[in-house]
C-alpha cells in the first residue's frame, strides 16, 4: 500500500502542475514550443474546472490561437507532445488565410493541476 501511495504521489508531482505555478509554467512551455517551431502565438485564455470526486485536482483548459505554415504547425504539435507536462490537445482547427500559405490555428489543450497542501 505504501509503495502504491508513493508511486501515485510521484506521478501527481511529475505530471500534474501545482496550481500556484501552472499558468506561468504552461505559458512558458507553449511559448518555447512556438519559438522552436516558428509559429506565431496570438491569444491565450485559461479556465479551470474541479474534477468530480477530488478535492485537490482540477482540469485546466487552454484556448490558444496561432499563425504559421503547415510545417510550423506540425512542428508545434510535436513540441507540445514532447513537453515535460501532460498537455492533451483536445481539438485543433486550422484554416488557410486568403492569398498566403499561412494557417490560422485554434487549439484547445487540457492539462491537470493540483492544489498544494496548505494552499
VENDA-V974297 format. One line per field, one symbol per residue. burial: + if it has 16 or more other ideal C-beta (glycine too) atoms within 10 Angstrom, else -. A space follows every 10 residues. Layout:
burial = ???
This chain:
burial = ---------- -----++-+- -++-++--++ --++--+-+- +--+------ ------++-+ -+-+-+++-- -++-+++-++ --+-+-+--- ---------- -++-+-+-+- +++++----
